[in-house]
């Protein structure tokens, strides 16, 4: 017999909740037994506990708000034409974790693992990281120092305006 998915159980829990809401004095244990549900799951859901799929993951390093902040940082880098690197993403994520760490004891702030950046990029395919390539000699000779100075001045002003760490 194949293992039951949590979505199958969730469908039956929703069915049980619907049955219970229609009855004046429902027998929760009997309804759970008839629908082959763990009674404690059904009782917890009746007490408005969220289902497994509705709860945020407990093993994420960054909260949803912190991850949104990281996405905004990457968007601001994109606005100024600065390509994000995996090192940028990891450093900023660690900065967010350090800033949020309020423990006054001797414990250090949590940090991301070496695999975290890759998983973040899988969750957010919008942020594509490309390998850095060396600049062709002919392209390098075409660069104008004034254009580069304008670009870096714009970069610095936007960085200061957005409060991006250097």
C-alpha positions as CSV (number, residue, x, y, z in Angstrom):
1,X,0.0,0.0,0.0
2,X,1.4,3.4,-1.0
3,X,2.0,6.0,1.6
4,X,-0.7,8.6,1.8
5,X,0.2,12.2,0.9
6,X,-0.4,15.0,3.3
7,X,-2.7,16.6,0.7
8,X,-5.0,13.5,0.8
9,X,-5.2,13.8,4.5
10,X,-5.8,17.5,4.3
11,X,-8.7,16.9,1.8
12,X,-10.3,14.5,4.3
13,X,-9.7,16.9,7.2
14,X,-11.6,19.6,5.2
15,X,-14.4,17.2,4.5
16,X,-14.6,16.3,8.2
17,X,-14.6,20.0,9.2
18,X,-17.5,20.5,6.8
19,X,-19.4,17.6,8.3
20,X,-18.8,18.9,11.8
21,X,-20.0,22.3,11.0
22,X,-23.3,20.9,9.8
23,X,-24.0,19.0,13.0
24,X,-25.3,20.4,16.3
25,X,-23.4,18.0,18.6
26,X,-20.8,16.3,16.4
27,X,-18.9,13.2,17.6
28,X,-15.4,14.2,16.5
29,X,-13.8,10.8,17.3
30,X,-16.4,8.9,15.2
31,X,-16.1,11.3,12.3
32,X,-12.3,11.0,12.4
33,X,-12.5,7.2,12.6
34,X,-15.0,7.1,9.7
35,X,-12.7,9.2,7.5
36,X,-9.6,7.4,8.7
37,X,-8.0,10.5,10.2
38,X,-5.9,10.9,13.2
39,X,-8.3,12.4,15.8
40,X,-5.6,14.7,17.2
41,X,-5.1,16.3,13.8
42,X,-8.8,16.9,13.4
43,X,-9.1,18.4,16.9
44,X,-6.1,20.7,16.3
45,X,-7.5,22.0,13.0
46,X,-10.9,22.6,14.7
47,X,-8.9,24.8,17.2
48,X,-7.8,26.7,14.1
49,X,-4.2,25.4,13.9
50,X,-2.9,25.8,10.4
51,X,-2.3,22.8,8.2
52,X,1.3,21.8,7.4
53,X,1.1,23.5,4.0
54,X,-0.2,26.8,5.5
55,X,2.5,27.1,8.1
56,X,5.9,28.8,7.2
57,X,8.8,26.4,7.1
58,X,10.6,26.2,10.4
59,X,13.9,25.4,8.9
60,X,14.4,28.6,6.9
61,X,17.2,30.8,8.0
62,X,15.5,34.0,6.9
63,X,11.9,34.9,7.6
64,X,9.7,35.9,4.8
65,X,10.2,39.6,5.5
66,X,14.0,39.1,5.6
67,X,13.9,37.2,2.3
68,X,11.8,40.0,0.8
69,X,14.5,42.5,2.0
70,X,17.1,40.4,0.3
71,X,15.0,40.4,-2.9
72,X,14.7,44.2,-2.7
73,X,18.5,44.5,-2.3
74,X,19.0,42.4,-5.5
75,X,16.4,44.5,-7.3
76,X,18.3,47.7,-6.3
77,X,21.6,46.2,-7.5
78,X,19.9,45.4,-10.8
79,X,18.5,49.0,-11.0
80,X,22.0,50.4,-10.9
81,X,23.4,47.8,-13.4
82,X,25.5,46.0,-10.9
83,X,25.2,42.2,-11.4
84,X,24.7,40.3,-8.2
85,X,27.1,37.5,-7.4
86,X,26.6,34.5,-5.1
87,X,29.0,36.2,-2.7
88,X,26.8,39.3,-2.6
89,X,23.7,37.3,-1.8
90,X,25.4,35.3,0.9
91,X,27.0,38.4,2.5
92,X,23.8,40.4,2.6
93,X,21.9,37.4,4.0
94,X,24.4,37.1,6.8
95,X,24.2,40.9,7.4
96,X,20.4,40.5,7.7
97,X,20.8,37.7,10.2
98,X,23.4,39.6,12.2
99,X,21.2,42.7,12.3
100,X,18.2,40.6,13.5
101,X,20.3,38.8,16.2
102,X,19.4,40.3,19.5
103,X,20.8,37.7,21.8
104,X,23.0,39.5,24.3
105,X,24.8,36.4,25.5
106,X,28.1,35.3,24.0
107,X,26.4,33.3,21.1
108,X,27.2,34.6,17.7
109,X,24.6,35.4,15.1
110,X,23.4,32.6,12.9
111,X,24.9,32.4,9.4
112,X,23.8,30.8,6.2
113,X,25.3,27.5,5.0
114,X,27.4,27.2,1.8
115,X,24.4,25.6,0.0
116,X,21.9,28.2,1.1
117,X,22.5,30.6,-1.8
118,X,21.9,27.9,-4.4
119,X,18.6,27.0,-2.7
120,X,17.6,30.7,-2.5
121,X,18.2,31.0,-6.3
122,X,16.1,27.9,-6.9
123,X,13.2,29.4,-4.9
124,X,13.7,32.7,-6.8
125,X,14.5,31.8,-10.5
126,X,14.0,35.5,-11.3
127,X,17.5,36.1,-10.0
128,X,19.9,34.5,-12.5
129,X,23.5,34.4,-11.7
130,X,25.9,34.2,-14.6
131,X,29.5,33.3,-14.5
132,X,31.9,36.3,-14.8
133,X,33.8,36.5,-18.0
134,X,36.9,38.4,-18.8
135,X,36.5,41.5,-20.9
136,X,37.8,41.2,-24.4
137,X,40.7,43.5,-25.2
138,X,38.9,45.3,-28.0
139,X,35.9,46.0,-25.7
140,X,38.2,47.2,-23.0
141,X,39.9,49.7,-25.3
142,X,36.5,51.2,-26.3
143,X,35.6,52.1,-22.7
144,X,35.7,55.8,-22.0
145,X,36.9,56.9,-18.5
146,X,34.2,59.7,-18.4
147,X,31.4,57.1,-18.9
148,X,32.9,54.9,-16.2
149,X,33.1,57.8,-13.8
150,X,29.5,58.8,-14.5
151,X,28.4,55.1,-13.9
152,X,30.3,54.9,-10.6
153,X,28.9,58.3,-9.4
154,X,25.4,57.1,-10.2
155,X,26.2,53.8,-8.4
156,X,27.4,55.6,-5.3
157,X,24.4,58.0,-5.2
158,X,21.9,55.1,-5.5
159,X,23.8,53.0,-2.9
160,X,23.8,55.9,-0.5
161,X,20.1,56.7,-1.2
162,X,19.0,53.1,-0.7
163,X,21.3,52.5,2.3
164,X,23.1,49.6,0.7
165,X,26.2,48.4,2.6
166,X,29.5,48.5,0.7
